[in-house]
């Protein structure tokens, strides 16, 4: 039985920007989430996880920006 390697990237969104951190601290801007999502679409990743890490801290509901992110996503 052969198993396929699955690629499941995780995008961390903070204030509508993609960030990367170390040990859940010291977040740094790494790029536009929409452009990065399109890149993953082109690479045909199997799934993607998108976490808005600033929404809970700021007590914000999902916003129009996240809707735009999901409209550009063509994977589960």
mmCIF file as gemmi writes it, N, C-alpha and C atoms, coordinates in Angstrom:
data_model
loop_
_atom_site.group_PDB
_atom_site.id
_atom_site.type_symbol
_atom_site.label_atom_id
_atom_site.label_alt_id
_atom_site.label_comp_id
_atom_site.label_asym_id
_atom_site.label_entity_id
_atom_site.label_seq_id
_atom_site.pdbx_PDB_ins_code
_atom_site.Cartn_x
_atom_site.Cartn_y
_atom_site.Cartn_z
_atom_site.occupancy
_atom_site.B_iso_or_equiv
_atom_site.pdbx_formal_charge
_atom_site.auth_seq_id
_atom_site.auth_asym_id
_atom_site.pdbx_PDB_model_num
ATOM 1 N N . UNK Axp A 1 ? 0.841 -1.176 0 1 0 ? 1 A 1
ATOM 2 C CA . UNK Axp A 1 ? 0 0 0 1 0 ? 1 A 1
ATOM 3 C C . UNK Axp A 1 ? 0.888 1.242 0 1 0 ? 1 A 1
ATOM 4 N N . UNK Axp A 2 ? 0.67 2.104 -0.966 1 0 ? 2 A 1
ATOM 5 C CA . UNK Axp A 2 ? 1.464 3.309 -1.105 1 0 ? 2 A 1
ATOM 6 C C . UNK Axp A 2 ? 0.671 4.499 -0.579 1 0 ? 2 A 1
ATOM 7 N N . UNK Axp A 3 ? 1.318 5.296 0.252 1 0 ? 3 A 1
ATOM 8 C CA . UNK Axp A 3 ? 0.642 6.487 0.766 1 0 ? 3 A 1
ATOM 9 C C . UNK Axp A 3 ? 1.265 7.728 0.143 1 0 ? 3 A 1
ATOM 10 N N . UNK Axp A 4 ? 0.422 8.69 -0.153 1 0 ? 4 A 1
ATOM 11 C CA . UNK Axp A 4 ? 0.87 9.936 -0.752 1 0 ? 4 A 1
ATOM 12 C C . UNK Axp A 4 ? 1.234 10.926 0.349 1 0 ? 4 A 1
ATOM 13 N N . UNK Axp A 5 ? 2.32 11.625 0.17 1 0 ? 5 A 1
ATOM 14 C CA . UNK Axp A 5 ? 2.719 12.671 1.097 1 0 ? 5 A 1
ATOM 15 C C . UNK Axp A 5 ? 1.751 13.83 0.945 1 0 ? 5 A 1
ATOM 16 N N . UNK Axp A 6 ? 1.168 14.263 2.045 1 0 ? 6 A 1
ATOM 17 C CA . UNK Axp A 6 ? 0.194 15.358 2.024 1 0 ? 6 A 1
ATOM 18 C C . UNK Axp A 6 ? 0.858 16.648 2.49 1 0 ? 6 A 1
ATOM 19 N N . UNK Axp A 7 ? 0.551 17.729 1.803 1 0 ? 7 A 1
ATOM 20 C CA . UNK Axp A 7 ? 1.073 19.038 2.166 1 0 ? 7 A 1
ATOM 21 C C . UNK Axp A 7 ? -0.086 19.857 2.712 1 0 ? 7 A 1
ATOM 22 N N . UNK Axp A 8 ? 0.032 20.281 3.981 1 0 ? 8 A 1
ATOM 23 C CA . UNK Axp A 8 ? -1.025 21.071 4.621 1 0 ? 8 A 1
ATOM 24 C C . UNK Axp A 8 ? -0.373 22.301 5.26 1 0 ? 8 A 1
ATOM 25 N N . UNK Axp A 9 ? -0.257 23.404 4.505 1 0 ? 9 A 1
ATOM 26 C CA . UNK Axp A 9 ? 0.344 24.612 5.074 1 0 ? 9 A 1
ATOM 27 C C . UNK Axp A 9 ? -0.597 25.295 6.062 1 0 ? 9 A 1
ATOM 28 N N . UNK Axp A 10 ? -0.013 26.071 6.941 1 0 ? 10 A 1
ATOM 29 C CA . UNK Axp A 10 ? -0.752 26.842 7.938 1 0 ? 10 A 1
ATOM 30 C C . UNK Axp A 10 ? -0.399 28.311 7.753 1 0 ? 10 A 1
ATOM 31 N N . UNK Axp A 11 ? -1.421 29.142 7.516 1 0 ? 11 A 1
ATOM 32 C CA . UNK Axp A 11 ? -1.214 30.583 7.39 1 0 ? 11 A 1
ATOM 33 C C . UNK Axp A 11 ? -1.673 31.25 8.67 1 0 ? 11 A 1
ATOM 34 N N . UNK Axp A 12 ? -0.793 32.016 9.285 1 0 ? 12 A 1
ATOM 35 C CA . UNK Axp A 12 ? -1.144 32.797 10.468 1 0 ? 12 A 1
ATOM 36 C C . UNK Axp A 12 ? -1.416 34.228 10.018 1 0 ? 12 A 1
ATOM 37 N N . UNK Axp A 13 ? -2.627 34.698 10.281 1 0 ? 13 A 1
ATOM 38 C CA . UNK Axp A 13 ? -3.036 36.033 9.879 1 0 ? 13 A 1
ATOM 39 C C . UNK Axp A 13 ? -3.167 36.892 11.128 1 0 ? 13 A 1
ATOM 40 N N . UNK Axp A 14 ? -2.569 38.072 11.087 1 0 ? 14 A 1
ATOM 41 C CA . UNK Axp A 14 ? -2.689 39.029 12.179 1 0 ? 14 A 1
ATOM 42 C C . UNK Axp A 14 ? -2.899 40.412 11.565 1 0 ? 14 A 1
ATOM 43 N N . UNK Axp A 15 ? -4.037 41.01 11.865 1 0 ? 15 A 1
ATOM 44 C CA . UNK Axp A 15 ? -4.377 42.339 11.315 1 0 ? 15 A 1
ATOM 45 C C . UNK Axp A 15 ? -4.276 42.352 9.795 1 0 ? 15 A 1
ATOM 46 N N . UNK Axp A 16 ? -4.844 41.323 9.164 1 0 ? 16 A 1
ATOM 47 C CA . UNK Axp A 16 ? -4.918 41.195 7.699 1 0 ? 16 A 1
ATOM 48 C C . UNK Axp A 16 ? -3.56 41.028 7.024 1 0 ? 16 A 1
ATOM 49 N N . UNK Axp A 17 ? -2.561 40.583 7.768 1 0 ? 17 A 1
ATOM 50 C CA . UNK Axp A 17 ? -1.221 40.345 7.228 1 0 ? 17 A 1
ATOM 51 C C . UNK Axp A 17 ? -0.771 38.951 7.625 1 0 ? 17 A 1
ATOM 52 N N . UNK Axp A 18 ? 0.005 38.301 6.762 1 0 ? 18 A 1
ATOM 53 C CA . UNK Axp A 18 ? 0.541 36.992 7.107 1 0 ? 18 A 1
ATOM 54 C C . UNK Axp A 18 ? 1.796 37.193 7.939 1 0 ? 18 A 1
ATOM 55 N N . UNK Axp A 19 ? 1.867 36.453 9.054 1 0 ? 19 A 1
ATOM 56 C CA . UNK Axp A 19 ? 2.992 36.589 9.972 1 0 ? 19 A 1
ATOM 57 C C . UNK Axp A 19 ? 3.581 35.223 10.29 1 0 ? 19 A 1
ATOM 58 N N . UNK Axp A 20 ? 4.771 35.246 10.829 1 0 ? 20 A 1
ATOM 59 C CA . UNK Axp A 20 ? 5.442 34.047 11.321 1 0 ? 20 A 1
ATOM 60 C C . UNK Axp A 20 ? 6.039 34.402 12.665 1 0 ? 20 A 1
ATOM 61 N N . UNK Axp A 21 ? 5.979 33.458 13.597 1 0 ? 21 A 1
ATOM 62 C CA . UNK Axp A 21 ? 6.506 33.732 14.926 1 0 ? 21 A 1
ATOM 63 C C . UNK Axp A 21 ? 7.346 32.581 15.44 1 0 ? 21 A 1
ATOM 64 N N . UNK Axp A 22 ? 7.958 32.807 16.575 1 0 ? 22 A 1
ATOM 65 C CA . UNK Axp A 22 ? 8.719 31.767 17.262 1 0 ? 22 A 1
ATOM 66 C C . UNK Axp A 22 ? 8.096 31.576 18.626 1 0 ? 22 A 1
ATOM 67 N N . UNK Axp A 23 ? 7.713 30.35 18.922 1 0 ? 23 A 1
ATOM 68 C CA . UNK Axp A 23 ? 7.128 29.981 20.198 1 0 ? 23 A 1
ATOM 69 C C . UNK Axp A 23 ? 5.932 30.896 20.527 1 0 ? 23 A 1
ATOM 70 N N . UNK Axp A 24 ? 5.115 31.145 19.498 1 0 ? 24 A 1
ATOM 71 C CA . UNK Axp A 24 ? 3.906 31.949 19.644 1 0 ? 24 A 1
ATOM 72 C C . UNK Axp A 24 ? 4.18 33.371 20.134 1 0 ? 24 A 1
ATOM 73 N N . UNK Axp A 25 ? 5.347 33.907 19.785 1 0 ? 25 A 1
ATOM 74 C CA . UNK Axp A 25 ? 5.729 35.273 20.152 1 0 ? 25 A 1
ATOM 75 C C . UNK Axp A 25 ? 6.523 35.882 19.003 1 0 ? 25 A 1
ATOM 76 N N . UNK Axp A 26 ? 6.805 37.153 19.128 1 0 ? 26 A 1
ATOM 77 C CA . UNK Axp A 26 ? 7.681 37.861 18.189 1 0 ? 26 A 1
ATOM 78 C C . UNK Axp A 26 ? 7.263 37.661 16.724 1 0 ? 26 A 1
ATOM 79 N N . UNK Axp A 27 ? 6.012 37.956 16.427 1 0 ? 27 A 1
ATOM 80 C CA . UNK Axp A 27 ? 5.512 37.783 15.069 1 0 ? 27 A 1
ATOM 81 C C . UNK Axp A 27 ? 6.117 38.813 14.13 1 0 ? 27 A 1
ATOM 82 N N . UNK Axp A 28 ? 6.481 38.349 12.928 1 0 ? 28 A 1
ATOM 83 C CA . UNK Axp A 28 ? 7.055 39.218 11.907 1 0 ? 28 A 1
ATOM 84 C C . UNK Axp A 28 ? 6.271 39.044 10.616 1 0 ? 28 A 1
ATOM 85 N N . UNK Axp A 29 ? 6.094 40.133 9.9 1 0 ? 29 A 1
ATOM 86 C CA . UNK Axp A 29 ? 5.394 40.133 8.617 1 0 ? 29 A 1
ATOM 87 C C . UNK Axp A 29 ? 6.191 39.337 7.587 1 0 ? 29 A 1
ATOM 88 N N . UNK Axp A 30 ? 5.505 38.437 6.877 1 0 ? 30 A 1
ATOM 89 C CA . UNK Axp A 30 ? 6.201 37.632 5.87 1 0 ? 30 A 1
ATOM 90 C C . UNK Axp A 30 ? 5.584 37.74 4.482 1 0 ? 30 A 1
ATOM 91 N N . UNK Axp A 31 ? 4.444 38.389 4.35 1 0 ? 31 A 1
ATOM 92 C CA . UNK Axp A 31 ? 3.894 38.549 3.009 1 0 ? 31 A 1
ATOM 93 C C . UNK Axp A 31 ? 2.393 38.74 2.998 1 0 ? 31 A 1
ATOM 94 N N . UNK Axp A 32 ? 1.897 38.994 1.798 1 0 ? 32 A 1
ATOM 95 C CA . UNK Axp A 32 ? 0.465 39.171 1.581 1 0 ? 32 A 1
ATOM 96 C C . UNK Axp A 32 ? -0.214 37.804 1.559 1 0 ? 32 A 1
ATOM 97 N N . UNK Axp A 33 ? -1.19 37.566 2.421 1 0 ? 33 A 1
ATOM 98 C CA . UNK Axp A 33 ? -1.841 36.252 2.484 1 0 ? 33 A 1
ATOM 99 C C . UNK Axp A 33 ? -2.494 35.827 1.173 1 0 ? 33 A 1
ATOM 100 N N . UNK Axp A 34 ? -3.058 36.762 0.426 1 0 ? 34 A 1
ATOM 101 C CA . UNK Axp A 34 ? -3.723 36.412 -0.833 1 0 ? 34 A 1
ATOM 102 C C . UNK Axp A 34 ? -2.701 35.893 -1.845 1 0 ? 34 A 1
ATOM 103 N N . UNK Axp A 35 ? -1.572 36.566 -1.97 1 0 ? 35 A 1
ATOM 104 C CA . UNK Axp A 35 ? -0.533 36.114 -2.9 1 0 ? 35 A 1
ATOM 105 C C . UNK Axp A 35 ? 0.02 34.755 -2.491 1 0 ? 35 A 1
ATOM 106 N N . UNK Axp A 36 ? 0.231 34.555 -1.218 1 0 ? 36 A 1
ATOM 107 C CA . UNK Axp A 36 ? 0.756 33.279 -0.732 1 0 ? 36 A 1
ATOM 108 C C . UNK Axp A 36 ? -0.268 32.168 -0.949 1 0 ? 36 A 1
ATOM 109 N N . UNK Axp A 37 ? -1.537 32.477 -0.737 1 0 ? 37 A 1
ATOM 110 C CA . UNK Axp A 37 ? -2.597 31.498 -0.97 1 0 ? 37 A 1
ATOM 111 C C . UNK Axp A 37 ? -2.657 31.105 -2.445 1 0 ? 37 A 1
ATOM 112 N N . UNK Axp A 38 ? -2.501 32.069 -3.33 1 0 ? 38 A 1
ATOM 113 C CA . UNK Axp A 38 ? -2.486 31.764 -4.772 1 0 ? 38 A 1
ATOM 114 C C . UNK Axp A 38 ? -1.302 30.875 -5.129 1 0 ? 38 A 1
ATOM 115 N N . UNK Axp A 39 ? -0.166 31.12 -4.499 1 0 ? 39 A 1
ATOM 116 C CA . UNK Axp A 39 ? 1.007 30.271 -4.723 1 0 ? 39 A 1
ATOM 117 C C . UNK Axp A 39 ? 0.705 28.828 -4.315 1 0 ? 39 A 1
ATOM 118 N N . UNK Axp A 40 ? 0.096 28.649 -3.143 1 0 ? 40 A 1
ATOM 119 C CA . UNK Axp A 40 ? -0.271 27.302 -2.704 1 0 ? 40 A 1
ATOM 120 C C . UNK Axp A 40 ? -1.307 26.668 -3.623 1 0 ? 40 A 1
ATOM 121 N N . UNK Axp A 41 ? -2.215 27.466 -4.179 1 0 ? 41 A 1
ATOM 122 C CA . UNK Axp A 41 ? -3.166 26.937 -5.168 1 0 ? 41 A 1
ATOM 123 C C . UNK Axp A 41 ? -2.419 26.398 -6.376 1 0 ? 41 A 1
ATOM 124 N N . UNK Axp A 42 ? -1.448 27.159 -6.868 1 0 ? 42 A 1
ATOM 125 C CA . UNK Axp A 42 ? -0.661 26.737 -8.022 1 0 ? 42 A 1
ATOM 126 C C . UNK Axp A 42 ? 0.128 25.466 -7.731 1 0 ? 42 A 1
ATOM 127 N N . UNK Axp A 43 ? 0.568 25.309 -6.487 1 0 ? 43 A 1
ATOM 128 C CA . UNK Axp A 43 ? 1.319 24.116 -6.091 1 0 ? 43 A 1
ATOM 129 C C . UNK Axp A 43 ? 0.413 22.924 -5.8 1 0 ? 43 A 1
ATOM 130 N N . UNK Axp A 44 ? -0.913 23.162 -5.842 1 0 ? 44 A 1
ATOM 131 C CA . UNK Axp A 44 ? -1.92 22.12 -5.62 1 0 ? 44 A 1
ATOM 132 C C . UNK Axp A 44 ? -1.754 21.411 -4.276 1 0 ? 44 A 1
ATOM 133 N N . UNK Axp A 45 ? -1.63 22.213 -3.214 1 0 ? 45 A 1
ATOM 134 C CA . UNK Axp A 45 ? -1.562 21.613 -1.887 1 0 ? 45 A 1
ATOM 135 C C . UNK Axp A 45 ? -2.895 20.925 -1.59 1 0 ? 45 A 1
ATOM 136 N N . UNK Axp A 46 ? -2.86 19.927 -0.713 1 0 ? 46 A 1
ATOM 137 C CA . UNK Axp A 46 ? -4.049 19.127 -0.42 1 0 ? 46 A 1
ATOM 138 C C . UNK Axp A 46 ? -5.074 19.873 0.429 1 0 ? 46 A 1
ATOM 139 N N . UNK Axp A 47 ? -4.609 20.568 1.423 1 0 ? 47 A 1
ATOM 140 C CA . UNK Axp A 47 ? -5.471 21.326 2.33 1 0 ? 47 A 1
ATOM 141 C C . UNK Axp A 47 ? -4.701 22.547 2.789 1 0 ? 47 A 1
ATOM 142 N N . UNK Axp A 48 ? -5.412 23.447 3.433 1 0 ? 48 A 1
ATOM 143 C CA . UNK Axp A 48 ? -4.743 24.62 4.004 1 0 ? 48 A 1
ATOM 144 C C . UNK Axp A 48 ? -5.462 25.006 5.288 1 0 ? 48 A 1
ATOM 145 N N . UNK Axp A 49 ? -4.707 25.496 6.238 1 0 ? 49 A 1
ATOM 146 C CA . UNK Axp A 49 ? -5.283 25.998 7.484 1 0 ? 49 A 1
ATOM 147 C C . UNK Axp A 49 ? -4.987 27.485 7.564 1 0 ? 49 A 1
ATOM 148 N N . UNK Axp A 50 ? -6.02 28.258 7.911 1 0 ? 50 A 1
ATOM 149 C CA . UNK Axp A 50 ? -5.87 29.703 8.05 1 0 ? 50 A 1
ATOM 150 C C . UNK Axp A 50 ? -6.341 30.086 9.44 1 0 ? 50 A 1
ATOM 151 N N . UNK Axp A 51 ? -5.448 30.683 10.206 1 0 ? 51 A 1
ATOM 152 C CA . UNK Axp A 51 ? -5.782 31.11 11.561 1 0 ? 51 A 1
ATOM 153 C C . UNK Axp A 51 ? -5.612 32.613 11.68 1 0 ? 51 A 1
ATOM 154 N N . UNK Axp A 52 ? -6.678 33.295 12.085 1 0 ? 52 A 1
ATOM 155 C CA . UNK Axp A 52 ? -6.598 34.736 12.362 1 0 ? 52 A 1
ATOM 156 C C . UNK Axp A 52 ? -6.256 34.874 13.838 1 0 ? 52 A 1
ATOM 157 N N . UNK Axp A 53 ? -4.979 35.06 14.14 1 0 ? 53 A 1
ATOM 158 C CA . UNK Axp A 53 ? -4.529 35.06 15.531 1 0 ? 53 A 1
ATOM 159 C C . UNK Axp A 53 ? -4.817 36.362 16.25 1 0 ? 53 A 1
ATOM 160 N N . UNK Axp A 54 ? -5.222 37.401 15.515 1 0 ? 54 A 1
ATOM 161 C CA . UNK Axp A 54 ? -5.53 38.67 16.171 1 0 ? 54 A 1
ATOM 162 C C . UNK Axp A 54 ? -7.023 38.821 16.465 1 0 ? 54 A 1
ATOM 163 N N . UNK Axp A 55 ? -7.872 38 15.879 1 0 ? 55 A 1
ATOM 164 C CA . UNK Axp A 55 ? -9.323 38.164 16.028 1 0 ? 55 A 1
ATOM 165 C C . UNK Axp A 55 ? -9.781 37.976 17.471 1 0 ? 55 A 1
ATOM 166 N N . UNK Axp A 56 ? -9.324 36.95 18.121 1 0 ? 56 A 1
ATOM 167 C CA . UNK Axp A 56 ? -9.765 36.7 19.494 1 0 ? 56 A 1
ATOM 168 C C . UNK Axp A 56 ? -9.215 37.753 20.457 1 0 ? 56 A 1
ATOM 169 N N . UNK Axp A 57 ? -7.965 38.087 20.267 1 0 ? 57 A 1
ATOM 170 C CA . UNK Axp A 57 ? -7.326 39.085 21.135 1 0 ? 57 A 1
ATOM 171 C C . UNK Axp A 57 ? -8.061 40.426 21.045 1 0 ? 57 A 1
ATOM 172 N N . UNK Axp A 58 ? -8.474 40.787 19.823 1 0 ? 58 A 1
ATOM 173 C CA . UNK Axp A 58 ? -9.184 42.044 19.607 1 0 ? 58 A 1
ATOM 174 C C . UNK Axp A 58 ? -10.698 41.89 19.694 1 0 ? 58 A 1
ATOM 175 N N . UNK Axp A 59 ? -11.151 40.657 19.965 1 0 ? 59 A 1
ATOM 176 C CA . UNK Axp A 59 ? -12.585 40.335 20.058 1 0 ? 59 A 1
ATOM 177 C C . UNK Axp A 59 ? -13.34 40.724 18.791 1 0 ? 59 A 1
ATOM 178 N N . UNK Axp A 60 ? -12.728 40.406 17.638 1 0 ? 60 A 1
ATOM 179 C CA . UNK Axp A 60 ? -13.336 40.706 16.35 1 0 ? 60 A 1
ATOM 180 C C . UNK Axp A 60 ? -13.978 39.459 15.747 1 0 ? 60 A 1
ATOM 181 N N . UNK Axp A 61 ? -15.125 39.609 15.103 1 0 ? 61 A 1
ATOM 182 C CA . UNK Axp A 61 ? -15.697 38.493 14.35 1 0 ? 61 A 1
ATOM 183 C C . UNK Axp A 61 ? -14.95 38.347 13.025 1 0 ? 61 A 1
ATOM 184 N N . UNK Axp A 62 ? -15.179 37.258 12.299 1 0 ? 62 A 1
ATOM 185 C CA . UNK Axp A 62 ? -14.554 37.136 10.973 1 0 ? 62 A 1
ATOM 186 C C . UNK Axp A 62 ? -14.91 38.367 10.138 1 0 ? 62 A 1
ATOM 187 N N . UNK Axp A 63 ? -13.954 38.857 9.378 1 0 ? 63 A 1
ATOM 188 C CA . UNK Axp A 63 ? -14.169 40.094 8.641 1 0 ? 63 A 1
ATOM 189 C C . UNK Axp A 63 ? -14.162 39.883 7.133 1 0 ? 63 A 1
ATOM 190 N N . UNK Axp A 64 ? -14.335 40.959 6.395 1 0 ? 64 A 1
ATOM 191 C CA . UNK Axp A 64 ? -14.378 40.887 4.935 1 0 ? 64 A 1
ATOM 192 C C . UNK Axp A 64 ? -13.058 40.405 4.361 1 0 ? 64 A 1
ATOM 193 N N . UNK Axp A 65 ? -11.968 40.736 5.024 1 0 ? 65 A 1
ATOM 194 C CA . UNK Axp A 65 ? -10.662 40.293 4.545 1 0 ? 65 A 1
ATOM 195 C C . UNK Axp A 65 ? -10.584 38.77 4.535 1 0 ? 65 A 1
ATOM 196 N N . UNK Axp A 66 ? -11.046 38.129 5.6 1 0 ? 66 A 1
ATOM 197 C CA . UNK Axp A 66 ? -11.012 36.663 5.656 1 0 ? 66 A 1
ATOM 198 C C . UNK Axp A 66 ? -11.924 36.072 4.587 1 0 ? 66 A 1
ATOM 199 N N . UNK Axp A 67 ? -13.058 36.719 4.306 1 0 ? 67 A 1
ATOM 200 C CA . UNK Axp A 67 ? -13.94 36.253 3.237 1 0 ? 67 A 1
ATOM 201 C C . UNK Axp A 67 ? -13.188 36.297 1.911 1 0 ? 67 A 1
ATOM 202 N N . UNK Axp A 68 ? -12.413 37.355 1.679 1 0 ? 68 A 1
ATOM 203 C CA . UNK Axp A 68 ? -11.611 37.463 0.467 1 0 ? 68 A 1
ATOM 204 C C . UNK Axp A 68 ? -10.562 36.357 0.408 1 0 ? 68 A 1
ATOM 205 N N . UNK Axp A 69 ? -9.962 36.036 1.548 1 0 ? 69 A 1
ATOM 206 C CA . UNK Axp A 69 ? -8.993 34.942 1.604 1 0 ? 69 A 1
ATOM 207 C C . UNK Axp A 69 ? -9.65 33.643 1.158 1 0 ? 69 A 1
ATOM 208 N N . UNK Axp A 70 ? -10.832 33.349 1.694 1 0 ? 70 A 1
ATOM 209 C CA . UNK Axp A 70 ? -11.499 32.086 1.385 1 0 ? 70 A 1
ATOM 210 C C . UNK Axp A 70 ? -12.018 32.033 -0.048 1 0 ? 70 A 1
ATOM 211 N N . UNK Axp A 71 ? -12.361 33.177 -0.63 1 0 ? 71 A 1
ATOM 212 C CA . UNK Axp A 71 ? -12.802 33.197 -2.017 1 0 ? 71 A 1
ATOM 213 C C . UNK Axp A 71 ? -11.656 32.886 -2.979 1 0 ? 71 A 1
ATOM 214 N N . UNK Axp A 72 ? -10.416 33.078 -2.538 1 0 ? 72 A 1
ATOM 215 C CA . UNK Axp A 72 ? -9.249 32.774 -3.372 1 0 ? 72 A 1
ATOM 216 C C . UNK Axp A 72 ? -8.658 31.402 -3.081 1 0 ? 72 A 1
ATOM 217 N N . UNK Axp A 73 ? -9.347 30.635 -2.283 1 0 ? 73 A 1
ATOM 218 C CA . UNK Axp A 73 ? -8.86 29.316 -1.863 1 0 ? 73 A 1
ATOM 219 C C . UNK Axp A 73 ? -9.62 28.233 -2.613 1 0 ? 73 A 1
ATOM 220 N N . UNK Axp A 74 ? -8.906 27.352 -3.292 1 0 ? 74 A 1
ATOM 221 C CA . UNK Axp A 74 ? -9.551 26.289 -4.07 1 0 ? 74 A 1
ATOM 222 C C . UNK Axp A 74 ? -9.13 24.909 -3.58 1 0 ? 74 A 1
ATOM 223 N N . UNK Axp A 75 ? -9.036 24.763 -2.299 1 0 ? 75 A 1
ATOM 224 C CA . UNK Axp A 75 ? -8.709 23.471 -1.704 1 0 ? 75 A 1
ATOM 225 C C . UNK Axp A 75 ? -9.518 23.34 -0.409 1 0 ? 75 A 1
ATOM 226 N N . UNK Axp A 76 ? -9.623 22.138 0.165 1 0 ? 76 A 1
ATOM 227 C CA . UNK Axp A 76 ? -10.415 21.98 1.404 1 0 ? 76 A 1
ATOM 228 C C . UNK Axp A 76 ? -9.852 22.797 2.553 1 0 ? 76 A 1
